[in-house]
Amino acid sequence: MFKKLYHWTLALAESKRASWALGGVAFAESSFFPIPPDVVLVPMALARPERAWFYAGICTLASVAGGIVGYGIGWFLWDSVGQWLINLYGYGARMDAVRAGYAEWGWLFILVKGVTPIPYKLVTIVSGLLEYHFAMFVLLSFITRGARFFLLAGLLHQFGGPIKILLEKHFTSFILLILAFIVGGFWLAGKMF
């Protein structure tokens, strides 16, 4: 099953829809979707290493755009969608602690959590909920998401050949590692919130 996903992603990298699919996943992950765009970015950048930087740019722009939607969910829709999403992930009871920390350290919270496996959607929704300065939120999102995706693109561009060989042999392990990062990110977020 995972091999089919890998080959589908490689084929997607060659299609005209590649950029749209990658952007769609990056956008959704920053506001409501649990799967990080790395799952699509890595095979696509390995299939077309000359476009790794371009793909990182798409991920950055789409992730920030999705983050703005997440911010809007927290700001405008907290009573309905925002609170439901935060409670869905089990973090509703910790909102008072987050509110206190955000007053002083919101900028650091956004920067650090944007590059960690902690789901970025939690950062975006909480930033909107706590009415963090919008322009600063967007700037910090560009910095942290860009750092994450461009660092990954740089590694894939530089070491793509050996990584591609390893990925082809161990794609199931890669997917399981990504899933472990997702679960670990939610667990870590639960400890930090």
Backbone bond lengths (Angstrom), bond angles and torsions (degrees), N, CA, C in turn:
res aa  C-N    CA-C-N  psi(-1)  N-CA   C-N-CA  omega(-1)  CA-C   N-CA-C  phi
1 M - - - 1.448 - - 1.528 110.64 -
2 F 1.346 117.40 -45.48 1.451 120.58 -178.60 1.524 111.49 -69.39
3 K 1.334 116.95 -34.00 1.469 120.19 177.08 1.529 110.20 -62.59
4 K 1.335 116.30 -39.36 1.464 119.78 177.80 1.528 110.41 -63.07
5 L 1.338 116.22 -41.06 1.466 120.84 177.58 1.524 110.12 -61.45
6 Y 1.320 116.76 -43.47 1.459 121.58 179.75 1.532 110.65 -61.19
7 H 1.311 116.96 -48.80 1.465 120.56 -179.01 1.538 111.12 -68.19
8 W 1.316 117.28 -34.04 1.464 120.55 175.23 1.529 109.92 -62.58
9 T 1.352 116.43 -42.52 1.457 120.40 -179.89 1.525 111.01 -66.66
10 L 1.331 116.94 -39.63 1.464 119.75 176.75 1.531 110.51 -62.62
11 A 1.327 116.64 -42.52 1.465 120.59 177.93 1.529 110.18 -65.69
12 L 1.321 116.36 -37.45 1.464 120.66 178.37 1.522 110.69 -60.77
13 A 1.334 116.85 -37.68 1.466 121.04 -179.67 1.522 111.56 -59.83
14 E 1.311 117.31 -27.12 1.462 121.47 -179.91 1.528 112.68 -88.87
15 S 1.314 117.52 -10.66 1.460 120.18 -175.37 1.524 111.48 -87.89
16 K 1.312 114.99 167.00 1.463 121.32 177.73 1.524 111.45 -72.25
17 R 1.329 117.22 -17.73 1.468 121.69 -178.10 1.527 112.78 -89.60
18 A 1.324 118.18 -1.09 1.464 121.78 -173.18 1.525 112.20 -54.57
19 S 1.310 116.51 -51.55 1.467 120.23 -176.70 1.524 111.50 -64.06
20 W 1.326 116.24 -38.94 1.468 120.21 179.95 1.527 111.36 -66.61
21 A 1.343 116.51 -42.22 1.468 120.03 -179.65 1.525 110.44 -64.54
22 L 1.326 116.76 -45.35 1.459 120.76 179.18 1.526 110.79 -62.70
23 G 1.327 115.81 -45.18 1.460 119.83 177.83 1.518 112.28 -61.86
24 G 1.328 116.64 -38.96 1.464 120.76 179.32 1.518 112.03 -62.80
25 V 1.326 116.88 -43.42 1.472 120.53 179.23 1.527 109.98 -66.75
26 A 1.338 117.70 -44.13 1.465 120.68 -179.81 1.526 111.26 -63.45
27 F 1.329 116.36 -40.21 1.468 121.15 178.28 1.530 110.44 -62.82
28 A 1.322 115.80 -50.09 1.464 120.66 -175.93 1.524 111.70 -65.11
29 E 1.333 117.18 -37.62 1.462 120.43 -177.49 1.525 112.05 -63.65
30 S 1.311 117.80 -29.38 1.468 120.55 -178.14 1.519 113.73 -81.96
31 S 1.325 116.81 -7.70 1.464 117.65 -178.54 1.526 113.92 -128.11
32 F 1.344 118.78 -33.05 1.468 116.73 -177.65 1.528 115.10 -154.60
33 F 1.301 120.41 -18.66 1.465 123.91 -171.94 1.532 110.39 -91.43
34 P 1.346 119.56 136.02 1.462 120.34 -173.97 1.530 116.06 -82.09
35 I 1.321 119.79 -12.49 1.459 121.32 -174.86 1.532 110.00 -93.72
36 P 1.349 117.77 125.95 1.467 119.91 -179.15 1.528 111.74 -72.85
37 P 1.320 117.48 153.46 1.462 120.64 -178.50 1.524 113.37 -68.47
38 D 1.320 117.64 -12.94 1.460 121.42 178.88 1.529 111.51 -56.27
39 V 1.333 115.94 -32.39 1.466 121.26 -179.11 1.528 110.50 -61.86
40 V 1.316 117.21 -31.26 1.461 122.18 178.31 1.532 110.27 -95.66
41 L 1.332 117.18 -39.11 1.456 121.86 -177.18 1.526 112.25 -60.98
42 V 1.317 117.98 -45.43 1.466 120.93 -175.12 1.530 111.61 -60.99
43 P 1.324 120.31 -56.01 1.469 118.11 179.87 1.532 113.29 -62.91
44 M 1.331 117.04 -34.57 1.464 119.10 -179.92 1.526 110.80 -67.47
45 A 1.334 117.20 -42.74 1.466 120.55 179.47 1.524 110.99 -68.09
46 L 1.328 116.95 -31.60 1.462 119.62 176.97 1.522 111.33 -73.12
47 A 1.315 116.47 -34.07 1.463 120.02 178.93 1.527 110.61 -70.41
48 R 1.330 116.09 -35.24 1.472 120.67 -178.98 1.532 109.04 -134.92
49 P 1.331 117.14 74.94 1.471 120.38 -175.44 1.529 113.87 -59.14
50 E 1.324 116.85 -26.58 1.469 119.34 178.42 1.529 111.49 -68.00
51 R 1.330 117.71 -15.10 1.469 121.67 179.60 1.538 112.60 -107.39
52 A 1.337 117.37 8.98 1.470 120.92 -177.14 1.526 111.58 -56.66
53 W 1.335 117.04 -42.83 1.469 120.56 -179.30 1.529 110.61 -67.44
54 F 1.313 115.81 -40.03 1.468 120.73 177.37 1.525 110.35 -61.05
55 Y 1.339 116.18 -45.31 1.465 120.20 178.50 1.533 111.36 -62.94
56 A 1.333 116.64 -37.97 1.472 119.53 177.44 1.526 110.39 -64.07
57 G 1.322 116.66 -37.93 1.460 120.48 176.92 1.517 112.14 -63.80
58 I 1.337 116.01 -42.28 1.467 119.82 176.97 1.523 110.20 -61.37
59 C 1.336 116.45 -46.67 1.470 119.73 179.54 1.519 110.85 -59.11
60 T 1.321 116.83 -42.46 1.466 120.34 -178.71 1.526 111.23 -63.84
61 L 1.328 116.45 -51.90 1.469 119.87 -179.03 1.521 112.11 -61.52
62 A 1.329 116.39 -45.79 1.461 120.01 -178.38 1.519 111.28 -68.26
63 S 1.331 117.22 -37.24 1.459 120.59 179.19 1.521 110.90 -65.51
64 V 1.324 117.06 -42.01 1.467 120.09 178.19 1.530 110.02 -66.55
65 A 1.335 116.94 -40.89 1.469 119.57 177.04 1.531 110.44 -61.71
66 G 1.325 117.06 -43.76 1.470 120.40 175.97 1.513 111.39 -64.05
67 G 1.337 116.38 -35.39 1.459 120.70 176.69 1.520 112.09 -63.37
68 I 1.322 116.12 -35.82 1.470 120.03 176.57 1.524 110.06 -64.95
69 V 1.340 116.88 -38.37 1.472 120.22 175.48 1.531 109.66 -64.34
70 G 1.334 116.69 -43.84 1.463 120.06 177.34 1.521 111.68 -60.60
71 Y 1.319 116.12 -41.17 1.466 121.48 176.47 1.529 109.42 -59.49
72 G 1.328 115.88 -44.65 1.473 120.48 178.25 1.518 112.29 -62.57
73 I 1.348 116.71 -36.78 1.466 119.74 176.74 1.521 109.50 -60.66
74 G 1.339 116.13 -46.03 1.459 119.24 179.26 1.519 112.92 -65.74
75 W 1.320 116.71 -39.94 1.467 121.58 -175.89 1.523 111.94 -74.90
76 F 1.335 116.00 -51.88 1.464 120.31 -171.61 1.527 114.57 -96.48
77 L 1.310 116.52 -29.68 1.467 119.64 -171.51 1.530 112.80 -117.65
78 W 1.310 117.21 25.72 1.461 119.02 -177.13 1.529 112.12 -57.64
79 D 1.315 117.74 -44.83 1.462 120.71 -175.64 1.524 112.78 -63.99
80 S 1.311 117.76 -23.73 1.468 119.46 -179.20 1.532 110.33 -111.89
81 V 1.302 117.54 -81.47 1.467 121.91 -173.32 1.529 112.35 -72.37
82 G 1.322 118.13 -46.67 1.460 121.49 -175.80 1.518 113.35 -59.38
83 Q 1.308 116.18 -50.29 1.461 120.22 179.99 1.522 110.85 -64.27
84 W 1.316 116.81 -38.75 1.466 121.12 178.24 1.526 110.36 -61.19
85 L 1.361 117.97 -45.22 1.459 120.66 -179.93 1.529 111.38 -64.46
86 I 1.328 117.00 -45.36 1.469 120.06 -179.83 1.531 109.75 -62.88
87 N 1.325 117.92 -42.63 1.467 120.52 178.00 1.524 111.81 -68.14
88 L 1.328 116.99 -34.83 1.462 121.22 176.86 1.519 110.71 -56.85
89 Y 1.339 115.91 -39.93 1.458 120.50 179.16 1.530 112.40 -86.75
90 G 1.329 117.59 -0.29 1.459 121.60 173.08 1.519 115.62 82.94
91 Y 1.324 118.37 24.18 1.453 120.46 -175.29 1.524 114.25 -112.21
92 G 1.321 118.41 6.69 1.459 121.87 -176.05 1.516 114.03 -60.98
93 A 1.322 117.35 -37.21 1.461 120.97 -175.90 1.527 112.30 -71.71
94 R 1.300 118.32 -14.83 1.463 121.53 -175.05 1.538 113.43 -101.42
95 M 1.294 117.62 10.18 1.465 120.52 -174.33 1.529 113.56 -64.54
96 D 1.325 118.96 -32.86 1.470 120.48 179.18 1.523 111.21 -64.24
97 A 1.331 116.47 -41.03 1.466 120.47 178.41 1.532 110.79 -65.28
98 V 1.309 116.03 -39.86 1.464 120.35 178.62 1.523 110.42 -65.32
99 R 1.323 116.84 -42.98 1.469 121.45 -179.82 1.532 110.61 -58.38
100 A 1.319 117.32 -43.21 1.467 121.16 179.95 1.531 110.91 -66.04
101 G 1.311 116.35 -43.69 1.460 120.21 179.62 1.520 112.95 -66.21
102 Y 1.320 116.23 -36.20 1.462 120.77 -178.95 1.518 112.55 -66.15
103 A 1.308 116.08 -32.82 1.465 119.31 -178.98 1.522 110.90 -57.51
104 E 1.328 116.61 -36.56 1.461 120.29 -176.90 1.525 113.43 -103.51
105 W 1.309 116.55 -37.34 1.460 120.01 -169.89 1.528 114.24 -121.05
106 G 1.320 118.54 23.90 1.460 121.09 -177.25 1.516 113.84 -56.18
107 W 1.326 117.18 -41.67 1.462 121.09 -179.47 1.524 111.67 -61.08
108 L 1.337 116.60 -42.10 1.458 120.44 179.81 1.526 110.85 -70.44
109 F 1.315 115.72 -38.59 1.464 122.37 177.38 1.527 110.06 -55.98
110 I 1.324 116.57 -47.82 1.469 121.30 -178.68 1.525 110.37 -66.17
111 L 1.330 117.36 -46.29 1.458 120.40 -177.77 1.528 112.48 -62.97
112 V 1.323 116.34 -47.44 1.466 119.87 -176.23 1.520 111.30 -69.97
113 K 1.295 117.06 -45.74 1.455 119.77 -175.73 1.527 112.43 -72.27
114 G 1.320 117.29 -19.66 1.456 120.04 178.46 1.513 114.50 -71.41
115 V 1.332 117.61 -19.52 1.462 120.86 179.44 1.529 112.39 -108.84
116 T 1.302 117.38 -5.08 1.470 120.79 -179.43 1.527 110.13 -92.41
117 P 1.339 116.18 170.85 1.467 118.14 176.29 1.526 114.21 -74.40
118 I 1.333 117.44 0.21 1.462 120.16 176.07 1.527 107.35 -64.51
119 P 1.323 117.38 129.56 1.472 119.70 -176.38 1.531 112.20 -55.58
120 Y 1.336 115.60 123.42 1.462 120.85 -175.75 1.521 112.31 -66.17
121 K 1.315 116.85 -25.60 1.463 119.96 178.72 1.522 111.00 -58.76
122 L 1.326 118.04 -32.55 1.462 120.50 178.19 1.520 110.24 -65.56
123 V 1.330 116.92 -40.00 1.460 121.64 178.27 1.524 110.11 -64.39
124 T 1.325 116.74 -44.08 1.464 119.56 -176.05 1.524 111.50 -67.06
125 I 1.316 116.83 -44.80 1.461 120.57 -178.57 1.530 110.84 -66.21
126 V 1.331 115.79 -43.79 1.466 119.79 179.72 1.528 110.28 -65.04
127 S 1.333 117.96 -38.01 1.464 120.72 178.49 1.524 111.08 -61.29
128 G 1.321 117.00 -41.67 1.461 120.30 176.47 1.510 112.13 -67.89
129 L 1.311 115.92 -44.21 1.464 120.97 179.78 1.523 111.19 -57.77
130 L 1.320 116.40 -43.61 1.456 120.82 -177.30 1.525 112.29 -87.63
131 E 1.337 115.73 7.17 1.457 123.32 176.16 1.519 111.97 53.91
132 Y 1.342 114.68 43.57 1.460 120.06 175.83 1.523 108.50 -62.29
133 H 1.307 117.94 146.14 1.462 123.15 -177.84 1.530 109.61 -50.34
134 F 1.334 116.40 118.13 1.463 121.66 -170.75 1.529 112.86 -61.71
135 A 1.332 117.52 -48.31 1.471 119.91 -178.30 1.523 111.00 -62.32
136 M 1.333 116.77 -39.24 1.464 120.48 177.87 1.528 110.24 -66.66
137 F 1.322 116.96 -39.71 1.466 121.19 176.79 1.529 110.59 -58.56
138 V 1.331 117.45 -46.27 1.467 121.33 -179.19 1.525 110.09 -64.62
139 L 1.323 117.71 -45.03 1.464 121.34 179.19 1.527 110.96 -60.29
140 L 1.329 116.90 -48.77 1.462 120.91 180.00 1.534 111.26 -63.99
141 S 1.320 116.76 -35.20 1.460 120.37 177.31 1.523 111.15 -64.06
142 F 1.341 116.81 -43.04 1.466 119.71 176.87 1.523 110.93 -60.82
143 I 1.321 116.57 -41.93 1.470 120.52 -178.60 1.524 110.69 -64.82
144 T 1.319 116.61 -52.49 1.462 119.82 -172.70 1.527 112.48 -73.27
145 R 1.319 117.53 -41.95 1.467 119.21 179.85 1.522 110.59 -71.85
146 G 1.337 116.49 -38.88 1.457 119.56 176.43 1.518 111.38 -61.50
147 A 1.335 116.82 -43.53 1.465 120.35 178.56 1.524 110.40 -59.11
148 R 1.303 116.60 -44.66 1.460 120.07 -178.54 1.527 111.70 -62.74
149 F 1.318 117.13 -51.74 1.462 120.31 -174.21 1.529 112.71 -74.32
150 F 1.321 117.75 -36.42 1.462 119.16 179.51 1.525 111.85 -74.31
151 L 1.328 117.43 -31.58 1.460 119.86 173.45 1.527 110.13 -63.83
152 L 1.321 116.04 -45.63 1.459 120.44 178.06 1.527 110.65 -62.36
153 A 1.326 117.59 -43.27 1.468 121.06 178.57 1.527 110.57 -62.77
154 G 1.323 117.00 -39.71 1.461 120.37 178.14 1.519 112.11 -62.41
155 L 1.314 116.24 -43.43 1.470 120.19 177.14 1.523 111.38 -63.44
156 L 1.323 116.03 -42.72 1.464 120.03 -179.95 1.524 111.14 -68.41
157 H 1.316 116.77 -36.76 1.465 120.45 178.84 1.528 110.14 -67.66
158 Q 1.329 116.67 -42.90 1.458 121.69 -176.74 1.522 112.73 -74.85
159 F 1.326 117.56 -42.95 1.457 121.63 -173.83 1.524 112.41 -117.45
160 G 1.322 116.78 25.79 1.459 122.01 -173.97 1.518 115.01 -57.95
161 G 1.319 117.47 -42.43 1.468 120.05 -177.56 1.518 112.85 -58.41
162 P 1.338 118.16 -57.30 1.472 119.04 178.94 1.529 112.94 -63.16
163 I 1.337 116.61 -36.22 1.465 119.16 178.91 1.520 110.33 -64.99
164 K 1.335 117.03 -40.81 1.462 120.74 -179.98 1.527 110.90 -61.91
165 I 1.322 116.96 -42.23 1.472 120.69 178.27 1.524 110.05 -62.07
166 L 1.334 116.29 -46.04 1.475 120.13 178.24 1.520 111.30 -63.02
167 L 1.325 116.26 -42.44 1.462 120.28 -178.03 1.521 111.53 -65.12
168 E 1.328 116.53 -39.83 1.466 119.46 178.70 1.522 111.55 -63.92
169 K 1.320 116.29 -35.39 1.471 120.26 179.81 1.526 112.04 -79.60
170 H 1.334 115.94 -31.21 1.475 119.54 -170.40 1.527 112.34 -129.57
171 F 1.324 117.75 39.35 1.464 119.72 -177.40 1.525 111.76 -63.03
172 T 1.314 117.22 -37.15 1.466 120.05 178.12 1.523 110.22 -60.13
173 S 1.320 116.90 -42.46 1.468 120.54 177.79 1.517 110.90 -63.58
174 F 1.340 116.64 -38.27 1.463 120.87 177.87 1.529 110.45 -61.53
175 I 1.322 116.52 -46.77 1.467 120.54 179.68 1.526 110.16 -63.21
176 L 1.316 116.75 -42.12 1.462 119.94 178.72 1.526 110.97 -64.81
177 L 1.332 116.75 -35.86 1.458 120.48 176.49 1.527 110.80 -65.24
178 I 1.324 116.42 -42.94 1.468 120.37 176.95 1.528 109.93 -60.94
179 L 1.329 116.52 -44.70 1.470 120.15 178.30 1.526 110.97 -61.59
180 A 1.333 116.68 -39.15 1.468 120.27 177.49 1.532 110.39 -63.89
181 F 1.348 116.57 -39.20 1.468 120.05 176.36 1.522 110.77 -63.49
182 I 1.320 116.82 -40.04 1.469 119.76 179.62 1.519 109.95 -63.81
183 V 1.331 116.35 -50.50 1.471 120.57 -179.90 1.525 109.77 -62.90
184 G 1.336 116.20 -44.33 1.462 120.17 178.17 1.523 111.88 -62.33
185 G 1.321 116.24 -37.79 1.463 120.32 177.93 1.513 112.16 -62.93
186 F 1.342 115.85 -44.50 1.458 118.66 177.35 1.531 110.87 -64.63
187 W 1.324 116.72 -40.12 1.466 120.82 178.61 1.521 109.94 -63.31
188 L 1.348 116.81 -47.24 1.444 121.68 179.73 1.526 111.39 -62.55
189 A 1.322 116.03 -41.62 1.466 119.60 177.19 1.523 110.43 -60.65
190 G 1.322 115.96 -38.87 1.467 120.08 178.33 1.514 112.27 -63.02
191 K 1.335 116.37 -34.01 1.466 120.63 178.87 1.521 111.68 -76.51
192 M 1.348 115.72 -31.63 1.467 119.34 -175.92 1.517 112.21 -87.58
193 F 1.320 118.03 -29.67 1.466 120.33 -179.17 1.493 109.34 -73.97
